[in-house]
Amino acid sequence: MTNKRVFIAFAIEDESIKNLFTGHAKNARVPYEFVDMSIKEPFDEKWKTNCRTRIKGCDGAIALISRHTKWASGELWEIDCAKGENIKLIGIYINGGNYSDKPFNMNNIVCKEWEWENIREFIDSL
C-alpha cells in the first residue's frame, strides 16, 4: 500500500503549530505523509502553479484553522485550489481556533477539533 499524501494549508503565523501537527508523521510509522507550500514572502503566479501541482498530487487536504486563517491570503488560496481540484478537504481547529475563525470559503467543509482520531478518520476516508 502506498502512503497517502495530505496537503496542509495553514497561515504562516501558525507555522510552529503546523510543525507540531506534521511532526507526528515524521516520528511514527504511519501510512501517510504531509505536504505543504510554506512561503515567507508574498506568493506569485509561479508559487501558485507549483502549489496547485502539489495539491493535485495529494489524496486529501487539511486546513489548519486558527484566529489567523481569515486573513491568510495564501492559505485561503490553497483552500480554494483544493476545492477547485476536487481534493477532499477537512478543517482542523488549532491554537484555540473555533467556528468563528472558519473562513467563508470553508462554509460547506467540516471542521473538527485537533484530535488524532479525527485526523485518522479523515485519512482513512481518502
C-alpha positions as CSV (number, residue, x, y, z in Angstrom):
1,M,0.0,0.0,0.0
2,T,1.4,3.4,-0.9
3,N,1.4,6.3,1.5
4,K,-1.5,8.7,1.2
5,R,-0.4,12.3,0.6
6,V,-2.2,15.0,2.5
7,F,-1.7,18.7,1.8
8,I,-1.6,21.1,4.8
9,A,-2.9,24.6,4.3
10,F,-2.0,27.0,7.2
11,A,-1.4,30.7,8.0
12,I,2.3,31.5,8.1
13,E,1.7,32.8,11.6
14,D,0.8,29.2,12.6
15,E,4.0,27.6,11.2
16,S,5.2,26.4,14.6
17,I,1.8,24.7,15.3
18,K,1.9,23.2,11.7
19,N,5.3,21.8,12.5
20,L,3.9,20.1,15.6
21,F,1.0,18.8,13.7
22,T,3.1,17.3,10.9
23,G,5.7,16.1,13.2
24,H,3.5,13.1,14.1
25,A,4.0,11.7,10.6
26,K,7.8,12.1,10.9
27,N,8.0,10.4,14.3
28,A,5.8,7.5,13.7
29,R,5.4,4.8,11.1
30,V,2.1,5.9,9.6
31,P,0.7,5.3,6.1
32,Y,0.6,9.0,5.1
33,E,2.8,12.0,4.5
34,F,2.1,15.7,4.9
35,V,2.9,18.2,2.1
36,D,2.8,22.0,2.3
37,M,3.9,25.1,0.4
38,S,5.3,27.3,3.2
39,I,6.0,30.8,2.0
40,K,7.9,33.6,3.7
41,E,7.1,36.3,1.2
42,P,4.1,37.3,-1.0
43,F,3.1,34.5,-3.3
44,D,3.1,34.9,-7.1
45,E,1.9,33.1,-10.2
46,K,4.9,30.7,-10.1
47,W,4.2,29.8,-6.5
48,K,0.5,29.3,-7.4
49,T,1.4,27.0,-10.3
50,N,3.8,24.9,-8.1
51,C,1.3,24.8,-5.2
52,R,-1.5,23.7,-7.5
53,T,0.7,20.8,-8.8
54,R,1.4,19.7,-5.2
55,I,-2.2,19.9,-4.2
56,K,-3.3,17.9,-7.3
57,G,-0.7,15.2,-6.3
58,C,-2.4,14.7,-2.9
59,D,-5.2,12.4,-1.8
60,G,-6.7,15.0,0.5
61,A,-6.1,18.3,2.2
62,I,-6.3,19.6,5.8
63,A,-6.7,23.3,6.5
64,L,-5.5,24.3,9.9
65,I,-8.0,26.9,11.3
66,S,-6.9,29.5,13.8
67,R,-7.6,33.1,14.5
68,H,-5.1,34.0,11.7
69,T,-6.9,32.0,8.9
70,K,-9.4,34.5,7.7
71,W,-6.6,37.0,6.8
72,A,-4.1,34.4,5.5
73,S,-4.3,35.0,1.7
74,G,-2.0,32.1,0.9
75,E,-4.0,29.6,3.0
76,L,-7.3,30.9,1.6
77,W,-6.0,30.5,-1.9
78,E,-4.8,26.9,-1.1
79,I,-8.3,26.1,0.3
80,D,-9.9,27.4,-2.9
81,C,-7.4,25.5,-5.0
82,A,-8.1,22.2,-3.2
83,K,-11.8,22.7,-3.6
84,G,-11.4,23.6,-7.3
85,E,-9.3,20.4,-7.9
86,N,-11.9,18.3,-6.1
87,I,-9.5,17.3,-3.4
88,K,-11.2,16.0,-0.3
89,L,-10.8,18.7,2.5
90,I,-11.3,19.0,6.2
91,G,-10.6,21.8,8.6
92,I,-8.9,21.2,11.9
93,Y,-9.1,23.8,14.7
94,I,-5.7,24.7,16.2
95,N,-4.3,27.0,18.8
96,G,-7.7,27.9,20.2
97,G,-9.3,28.3,16.8
98,N,-13.1,27.7,16.7
99,Y,-16.1,28.1,14.5
100,S,-15.9,31.9,14.5
101,D,-12.4,31.6,12.9
102,K,-13.7,29.5,10.0
103,P,-13.3,31.4,6.7
104,F,-16.2,31.8,4.3
105,N,-14.6,29.6,1.7
106,M,-15.0,26.7,4.2
107,N,-18.7,27.1,4.8
108,N,-19.6,23.7,3.3
109,I,-16.5,22.0,4.7
110,V,-16.5,20.0,8.0
111,C,-14.1,21.3,10.7
112,K,-13.2,19.3,13.7
113,E,-11.0,19.6,16.8
114,W,-7.3,18.6,16.7
115,E,-7.6,15.1,17.9
116,W,-5.7,12.3,16.3
117,E,-8.8,10.2,16.0
118,N,-10.3,13.0,13.8
119,I,-7.2,13.1,11.6
120,R,-7.0,9.3,11.3
121,E,-10.7,9.0,10.3
122,F,-10.2,11.7,7.6
123,I,-7.0,10.0,6.2
124,D,-8.7,6.6,6.3
125,S,-11.6,8.0,4.3
126,L,-9.3,9.1,1.4
